[in-house]
Amino acid sequence: MFKALVEQWQANQEQKRTIAAEKWEQEKRWRDEDREEQRQKQAEEEKLRQKREQVRAAEEARNAETTSILYRAHLGVLDKAATVSYVSLICHEDTWTFLARRAFGTWAPEWVTSVRQDKPGQGGPVAKQAFFKKDPNLTPGRINKQDNGMQTVEVSGDNLVTLLGQLWEGAYPSHVYLALMDNDPNKGACGPLYKRIETWLRDLEPGTAAEPGHTLVLDERLSLAQDA
């Protein structure tokens, strides 16, 4: 009887060891499967990350190439503008005020008020006017105003280059920071005005010694204006 009990106990212990070994093997398989699943997941995530990185790099390359092409074209526009002796810009005073403030910075009331030039001095800056960007050196007589707000402004090729540079920066800022810091509510006009001047320069015929200047109409409202 005692021998039978011992044998039964030994059999029970062996069965427990067998069950424990099977359980351990099953858990090991589960752990291996979990690890393999995790490795596959990480591998897929790495592939997706690499793919996103490749797409981002390709997009950056395309953007850089586009920017380079545009900038080279912009330099060509500036080169053409630099060959102009002077140009008479015909536009509304609001258009000129927008252009001038972006390019040169500070203006006196005489520049932005619609008055006829009945006496010397009404068409130019006040004495010792400080421009925090650049002094356009527009002497009295180079801004001729009309009663309806239209005006003719004679600017040099050098000033035209400055205007184009500021319009370009407003339309295609070189850095996101510059775009965010530009709080001009009318900055959306930079692109169209730049394009208008660019198109005019592209079709511009060379001047002569007798007639070195040119005329550029910036506003569609020219029909409302009197003869300058």
Backbone torsions as a table, in degrees:
resi	resn	phi	psi	omega
1	MET	NA	-46.9	179.9
2	PHE	-62.9	-40.2	179.0
3	LYS	-62.0	-39.8	179.8
4	ALA	-64.4	-39.3	178.7
5	LEU	-65.2	-40.7	179.2
6	VAL	-63.6	-44.0	179.7
7	GLU	-63.7	-38.7	177.7
8	GLN	-64.3	-42.7	179.6
9	TRP	-63.3	-41.9	178.4
10	GLN	-63.5	-39.9	178.3
11	ALA	-63.3	-42.2	178.1
12	ASN	-62.0	-40.9	-179.9
13	GLN	-65.8	-40.0	179.0
14	GLU	-64.7	-39.8	178.5
15	GLN	-64.4	-41.4	178.0
16	LYS	-62.4	-41.7	179.1
17	ARG	-64.7	-38.0	178.5
18	THR	-64.5	-46.0	179.0
19	ILE	-61.8	-43.0	179.5
20	ALA	-63.0	-40.3	179.7
21	ALA	-65.9	-42.3	178.1
22	GLU	-63.8	-40.6	178.4
23	LYS	-63.5	-41.7	-179.5
24	TRP	-65.1	-41.5	178.5
25	GLU	-62.3	-41.2	179.3
26	GLN	-64.6	-44.7	178.2
27	GLU	-63.6	-37.0	177.6
28	LYS	-63.3	-43.4	177.7
29	ARG	-61.7	-41.9	178.4
30	TRP	-62.6	-42.6	178.8
31	ARG	-62.8	-42.9	179.0
32	ASP	-63.1	-41.7	178.9
33	GLU	-64.6	-41.0	178.1
34	ASP	-63.0	-43.4	179.3
35	ARG	-63.7	-41.2	179.4
36	GLU	-65.8	-40.9	177.3
37	GLU	-62.7	-41.1	179.0
38	GLN	-65.5	-41.1	178.2
39	ARG	-62.7	-42.7	178.9
40	GLN	-63.7	-41.5	179.2
41	LYS	-62.9	-44.3	179.0
42	GLN	-64.9	-38.1	178.6
43	ALA	-64.9	-42.0	178.0
44	GLU	-64.6	-42.4	178.3
45	GLU	-63.6	-38.1	178.3
46	GLU	-66.2	-40.2	176.8
47	LYS	-62.5	-43.3	178.3
48	LEU	-63.8	-40.9	179.6
49	ARG	-62.7	-44.8	179.2
50	GLN	-63.6	-38.7	179.2
51	LYS	-65.5	-44.0	177.4
52	ARG	-62.0	-39.3	179.0
53	GLU	-64.6	-40.5	178.0
54	GLN	-65.4	-41.6	178.3
55	VAL	-63.9	-43.1	179.9
56	ARG	-64.0	-43.0	179.5
57	ALA	-64.2	-40.8	178.9
58	ALA	-64.8	-40.4	179.3
59	GLU	-65.5	-42.8	177.8
60	GLU	-63.0	-39.2	178.6
61	ALA	-64.3	-42.4	178.4
62	ARG	-64.1	-43.0	179.4
63	ASN	-63.9	-41.5	179.4
64	ALA	-64.2	-40.3	179.1
65	GLU	-66.0	-42.9	178.3
66	THR	-62.1	-44.5	179.0
67	THR	-62.4	-40.9	179.0
68	SER	-62.7	-43.2	179.1
69	ILE	-63.5	-46.1	179.9
70	LEU	-63.1	-40.8	-177.9
71	TYR	-68.4	-39.3	176.6
72	ARG	-62.2	-39.8	176.4
73	ALA	-64.7	-39.6	178.3
74	HIS	-61.9	-42.3	177.5
75	LEU	-61.7	-36.5	175.9
76	GLY	-63.3	-39.2	177.8
77	VAL	-64.2	-43.0	179.2
78	LEU	-63.9	-39.6	178.0
79	ASP	-60.9	-41.7	-180.0
80	LYS	-67.9	-40.6	179.9
81	ALA	-63.9	-34.1	-178.0
82	ALA	-67.6	-18.5	-180.0
83	THR	-85.0	-8.0	-179.0
84	VAL	-79.6	132.1	178.1
85	SER	-71.9	-56.5	171.1
86	TYR	-156.5	158.7	179.1
87	VAL	-135.9	138.9	175.5
88	SER	-91.4	107.3	177.7
89	LEU	-83.8	123.1	176.9
90	ILE	-106.8	116.1	-175.2
91	CYS	-160.5	170.6	174.0
92	HIS	-73.5	151.2	-178.0
93	GLU	-60.8	-30.2	177.8
94	ASP	-66.4	-38.5	178.1
95	THR	-64.5	-45.1	-179.8
96	TRP	-66.0	-39.5	178.9
97	THR	-60.5	-42.7	177.6
98	PHE	-60.8	-47.8	-179.4
99	LEU	-62.6	-48.2	-173.2
100	ALA	-67.1	-40.2	-179.3
101	ARG	-67.4	-35.1	177.8
102	ARG	-70.5	-37.1	-174.3
103	ALA	-86.1	-35.2	-170.9
104	PHE	-120.5	-26.7	170.1
105	GLY	108.0	-67.0	-169.2
106	THR	-120.2	138.5	-176.9
107	TRP	-133.0	149.3	174.6
108	ALA	-89.8	158.5	-178.9
109	PRO	-56.3	-30.1	-178.2
110	GLU	-61.3	-23.5	-176.2
111	TRP	-81.9	-26.3	-170.0
112	VAL	-115.9	3.1	179.3
113	THR	-101.4	134.5	-177.2
114	SER	-80.2	91.5	177.1
115	VAL	-133.4	150.0	176.5
116	ARG	-76.6	151.0	-178.3
117	GLN	-86.5	78.9	-177.5
118	ASP	-83.7	-19.6	179.6
119	LYS	-145.1	158.1	-177.7
120	PRO	-58.4	142.0	174.7
121	GLY	102.8	-19.4	-177.5
122	GLN	-76.3	-14.9	-176.8
123	GLY	-100.1	1.4	-176.2
124	GLY	-131.9	-173.6	-177.4
125	PRO	-76.8	162.2	175.9
126	VAL	-74.0	165.1	-178.0
127	ALA	-63.1	140.0	176.5
128	LYS	56.0	36.1	177.4
129	GLN	-68.8	132.5	-178.7
130	ALA	-98.2	122.4	177.0
131	PHE	-106.5	121.4	-174.5
132	PHE	-79.7	-7.5	174.7
133	LYS	-108.0	-60.8	-178.8
134	LYS	-162.6	140.2	176.8
135	ASP	-82.7	116.1	-179.1
136	PRO	-73.2	-11.6	177.8
137	ASN	57.6	43.0	175.8
138	LEU	-88.1	100.8	-178.2
139	THR	-74.1	161.1	178.5
140	PRO	-52.4	136.7	-179.5
141	GLY	102.5	-12.8	-178.9
142	ARG	-93.0	-1.1	169.9
143	ILE	-123.1	113.4	179.4
144	ASN	-110.7	115.6	-175.9
145	LYS	-97.9	156.7	177.7
146	GLN	-125.2	163.5	-173.6
147	ASP	-64.0	-29.8	-174.5
148	ASN	-90.0	12.3	177.4
149	GLY	93.8	-11.8	175.9
150	MET	-77.8	157.3	180.0
151	GLN	-158.3	161.5	175.2
152	THR	-117.2	127.3	-178.0
153	VAL	-120.9	122.7	177.7
154	GLU	-92.4	114.0	179.9
155	VAL	-119.2	150.0	179.0
156	SER	-78.8	168.1	175.0
157	GLY	-61.7	-34.6	178.2
158	ASP	-63.0	-43.8	177.2
159	ASN	-67.0	-34.4	178.6
160	LEU	-64.4	-38.5	175.9
161	VAL	-61.7	-43.4	178.9
162	THR	-63.0	-43.5	178.6
163	LEU	-59.9	-46.6	-179.2
164	LEU	-63.8	-39.5	179.2
165	GLY	-61.7	-42.8	-179.8
166	GLN	-72.1	-36.0	176.8
167	LEU	-66.1	-40.2	177.6
168	TRP	-61.5	-46.0	-178.5
169	GLU	-65.0	-33.1	177.5
170	GLY	-72.8	-34.8	-178.1
171	ALA	-84.6	-36.1	-177.3
172	TYR	-132.1	69.8	-177.3
173	PRO	-58.2	139.2	-176.7
174	SER	-74.7	-12.8	-178.6
175	HIS	-147.6	145.3	179.4
176	VAL	-58.1	-35.6	-179.7
177	TYR	-59.0	-42.2	-179.8
178	LEU	-65.2	-37.5	178.8
179	ALA	-65.8	-41.4	-179.2
180	LEU	-69.6	-32.0	-177.7
181	MET	-82.9	-12.1	-180.0
182	ASP	-81.4	100.3	-176.9
183	ASN	-99.5	17.1	177.7
184	ASP	-68.8	119.1	-178.5
185	PRO	-66.5	-16.7	-178.4
186	ASN	-104.1	15.7	-175.4
187	LYS	-63.3	-19.5	177.6
188	GLY	-63.3	-15.8	178.7
189	ALA	-79.4	-12.1	-176.4
190	CYS	-59.7	-48.6	-177.9
191	GLY	-60.7	-53.0	-179.9
192	PRO	-61.0	-40.2	179.7
193	LEU	-67.6	-41.0	177.2
194	TYR	-60.2	-45.6	-179.1
195	LYS	-62.3	-37.6	-179.1
196	ARG	-65.2	-44.6	179.3
197	ILE	-67.9	-40.8	179.3
198	GLU	-59.6	-45.9	179.8
199	THR	-62.4	-41.1	179.1
200	TRP	-63.1	-44.0	179.7
201	LEU	-64.5	-37.2	-178.4
202	ARG	-63.4	-35.1	-178.3
203	ASP	-95.8	5.6	-174.2
204	LEU	-73.1	131.0	174.6
205	GLU	-89.5	145.5	179.3
206	PRO	-58.6	144.6	178.1
207	GLY	-81.8	179.1	178.6
208	THR	-120.8	170.4	178.5
209	ALA	-64.5	-32.1	-179.6
210	ALA	-77.0	-34.6	-179.2
211	GLU	-130.0	77.9	-174.6
212	PRO	-77.8	-13.8	-175.7
213	GLY	-97.3	171.6	-179.6
214	HIS	-138.1	169.0	178.5
215	THR	-124.7	133.0	179.2
216	LEU	-127.7	121.0	177.7
217	VAL	-91.7	115.6	-179.0
218	LEU	-93.5	-24.6	-174.3
219	ASP	-111.3	141.6	173.4
220	GLU	-73.0	-10.5	-177.3
221	ARG	-83.8	16.2	-177.1
222	LEU	-58.9	-33.1	-178.5
223	SER	-61.8	-20.0	179.2
224	LEU	-84.2	-9.3	-172.7
225	ALA	-90.7	154.5	172.0
226	GLN	-84.9	167.5	177.1
227	ASP	-63.8	134.8	179.5
228	ALA	-75.1	NA	NA
